[in-house]
Amino acid sequence: MSVTTLSSKFQISIPKEIREEMHLKPGQKFTFLRKGNSLQLVPMRTIDEFFGIARGADTSDYRDHTDRLDRYPRLAPKPRKNK
C-alpha cells in the first residue's frame, strides 16, 4: 500500500509505482468520485483508448429488450390508433 500526503495547496502526488503500473501521463485528467467518507480517483480516458475494447467478445448469447416482452407484456409498445 502506498501512502501520500495532501500538500498545503491541496495537491496529492501519485506514487511512482502506481503511475507506472497504470500508465498515467502528465496533464492527464481525473474524476473524483465520493463514496461515503472515501474518494475514488478515476483517470479519464480518451475515446481512442476504448477502440477495440470489446474485440473478441462473445455475442452469441446477446440479448436485447424484446426478449423480455413475452414475460412482461406491459412493457410492450402499445399499438397506435389510426386517425
N, C-alpha and C positions, 0 to 999 in steps of 0.2 A: 504494500500500500504506500502510495506517495503522499506526502504532506507538503502543503504550500501555505504561505501567509498572505493575507489581504493587506496591501500597502496602504499608506495614509492617503493615497489618491484613489483608493478603492480599485486597485488593479491586482490581478492574480497572474502569476507565471505558471504555465503548464509545464510540468516536469519533462525533461528531455526524453526519457524512455517512453512516455505516453505520446509525445509529439511524433517521435519516430515511428512507433508502433501504429499510430492512427494516420500517418502520412499528412499531418497538419502543415499548413503553409502560412507564412507571414501575410497578414492582410485578410486572411480567411474570416468569414462572418460566422457567428454562433447565435443560437437561440437559447434563452434561459427558460426552463420550464420549472415552475414551482410546484412541488409535491409536498404539501404539509409544511414541515419545517426544513425540508431539503430542497436543494436546487439540482436540476439536471442540465448539464451543458451539452447541447447538441450541435455539431458542426453542420452548417448549411451546405448543401451540395448543389452543384450546377446541374442543369438538365442533361448536359453531355455525360456527366458521371453516372447517370442512370441508364444510358444507352446499353442495351444488351443484358440488362439485369435479369430478365426472365428467360434468357436463352437456355434451351434445354428443359424448360418446364413442361410437365406432363399435363396436357389439356384434354386428354381422353375422357376424363370424368368431369368436365366443366359443366357448371350449372348456371342457368340464368333464372330470372324471376318467374318465367312461365311454368316451370315445373312445380311451383307452389300453388298454382291456381286451382288444380284439382282438389288439393287438401283444404284450401281456404278460398272458397268461391266468392266471398265478399270482397276479395282483393281484385277480382277480375274486372276489367273495364266494363262499364255499363254501355249497352247498345245505344246508339244515337237515334233520336226520333227524326224522321224526315219531315220537313215542313212543306 
